[in-house]
Amino acid sequence: MGQDRSSGSGRLLTGVAWAVLLVGLWLWGREIAGVPGGSTTTGDVAAVGRPLVAVELPPAIDPLPEAGPHRVDIPSIGVQAPVVKRGLDEEGAIAPPPYDQAGVVGWYGGGVKPGAKGTALFVGHVDTTSRPAVFYDLSTVKPGEKVRVARADGSVAEFTIEEVAVYDRAGFDPHKAYGVRHDDRAELRLITCGGTFDRTTKTYSSNVVVSAFLTGKGP
């Protein structure tokens, strides 16, 4: 999600129903009013829309008891970020992290807690007008790499990435992008803007969606 200077842009449009929420997640990066600066993502990363390498992934473990997140670590890209709960604003949109907190990741608190059964949703900006943001390098992660979520009960839920994809607007299927892949698993989606930044419409063409599943638990 890139820079936004207007009150109605750059948000995760959603409704009360889960299906509407999924569509809304994809729409978050479509209406971006500010033009990114020289350090931001303006290239085409659509080639990421498939598993990047063939790796043997560890088995899933049973979902954990519910506990909210307070930090997410992605060692392969150097992310160590606080997580904040985000809800809906007056227009029924999920409020993303503020742009003056570009290093913060938002968790949709009306959904699944990370590590519990179902799909937990994390969102973060890719850039601002002047610098990269927390998920600037998200499109470069690879299957088999780890995402660790520190939780409020003192445990750490360890997820293994299984796919990195870029979903274009054309033919977008929100259930494929964000829905649960296996009913008995705890899953995680990390979402940011991607594709090509159009300086005329001030929108990104796609969303980067990283899919991961629970494979470990630590103290």
N, C-alpha and C positions, 0 to 999 in steps of 0.2 A: 504494500500500500504506500503510495507516494504522498507528496506534500498536498495539503488541502488548505485553502484560504477562505472557503465559503462554508456556511453553516449547514448546507444540505448535501455536501459532497464527501467522497472518500470514506463512506461508512458501509457497514455490513448490513445491507437491507434485508429485512426479515419480517416474519409475521409470527403469530402464536403457534401455528401448526408446524410440525417438524419439517414437512416437505417444503413449506415456504421459507423456513429458516435455511435449508440447504441451498435453495436458489439464491437467497440473500447473501450467503457467504461468497458466492461467485461474483455477485454484483459489487462487492465492496470497493474493488479497485477501478471501477469503470468511470467514475465521475471525479476526476482529480483536477482541481482548479489551478494549482501552482505548477510551474515548469521546473523540473529538477535541475539542480546545478551540475557542474562538470563532473562531479564524482559519483553521479547516480547511475542507475541501471537504465540504459537507453537502447541496448542491443536486443537481438532476437535470440531467445533461449528456448524456442519451441522444440528443438531437437531433444530436450530432456524428457519429452512426454512418453517415456517407456522405462522399464527397468534398465539401469545403466550397465550392470555387469551380472553375470551368472554366478551367484555365490550360494553356498549351503547355509541356510539360516537355522538358528537354534529353534527348538520347539517352544510353543507358547506355554506359559504357566497359567494356573488358575487365577482368575481375577482376585484382586485384593479387597478388603473392606474399604468402604468409602472414606476418603480424606481429601480435603482440598489441597491444591498446589501452592507453593510459595517461591519456588525457583526451578528453572529449567537449564540444564547443561547439555550442550552439543559439542563434545570434545573435538570432533574432526574439523569444525569451523570456528572454534574458539569462543562459542557463545556461553556465557554464564550470566543469566539474566533473571531478574525478579519477575514474578508472575502476579498479575493483578486480576481480580474478578471484574468482569465487565457484564453489564446488563443491557436492557433496552432503554433507548431514549424516548422522548415524547412522540416521536414519529414511528415508533416500533422498530427502530434499527438498533443493532448492537453497537454500543459506543466503543470504538477502538481506543488503544492507549493514546494519550495526548501526544502531539508532535514535539512538545518540549520534554517528553520522556521517551525519546526514540529508541532507547536501549531496553525498554520494558516490553514484555510479552503479555498479551491479553488472553484470558481464559473465559470462555462463555460459561458463566456460572449458572445459567438456567439449564444446562445440559449435564453430561456425565462427568464425574470427577475422574481425573487420570489415574488409571490403575484399576478402577471398577469396571464391571461388565458394560460393554457398549463402546461408543466412540467419543472421546474427549476432544474438544476443539480448541486449538491454540492459534492465535493470529498475531501477526507483527508487521510493522512497516518495513519496506525494503529500502526506503530512502527518505530524505527531506530535501528542502531546496538547497541545502549546503553540504550535506554529508550522508554517507551510508547509514542505514538504521540497523536494528538488531537482526533482521532476517535478510540482509544484503547478500550473503553467501549461501542462502538456503538451497538454491538450485544446484549447488555443487556437491551436496552430500550424496552418499552412495549406499545402496543396499548392503546390509551387514553392519553398518555403523550404528552407534548407540545414541540414544537420547535418554537422559536421566532427569526425572522429575522428583524433586524433594517435596515431601508432603507434610501436612500439618500434624500428622500423628508421629512424626520423627522417622518414618520410613522413606526409602528412595525407590521409586518404581522405575525399573530399567526397561526401556523399549528398544527393539531392534527395527531399524528401517528396512522395509521390504520393497518400497517403490518410490520413485521420484517422478512426478508427472507435471506437465503443463497442459492446462485445459483451456482451449480457445472458446470464445463466445459461440461460434458456429457449432451447432450440434451438441451443445453442452448437456451432460447428464449429471445432475447434482447427486443423485443416489450413488452413481458409480464413483464420483469423486469423494464424497463425504460419508456415505452410508457404511454401516457395519458389514464387513466382508465375511466374518464368521461369527455366528450368533453366540458362541460360547467363549469368545475372547474379549480381553480388554485391549482396545485399540486407541490410537492417537493420530490426529491429523494436525500438521503444522502448515499454515497457510499464509501466503504473501502474494504480492503482485509479481507478474512476470510478463514474458513476451516482449513485444515492442512498445515503447512509449511514443505515442502520437502527440507531437507538440501542437498540432492544430486543434484536436479535440481534447487534449490534455487528459488522456486516458491510457491505461495499459491495456494491451490486447488480451491478456490471459491472467490466470492465477497459477502460481506454483503450489502444488499440493504434495506434501511428503506424508506417506502412510507408514505407520509403525505399529508394532504389537508388543504386548507385555511378555518379556522373556526372563525377567529376573527381579529380585527384591533385595535391597540392602538396608542396613541400619541407618 
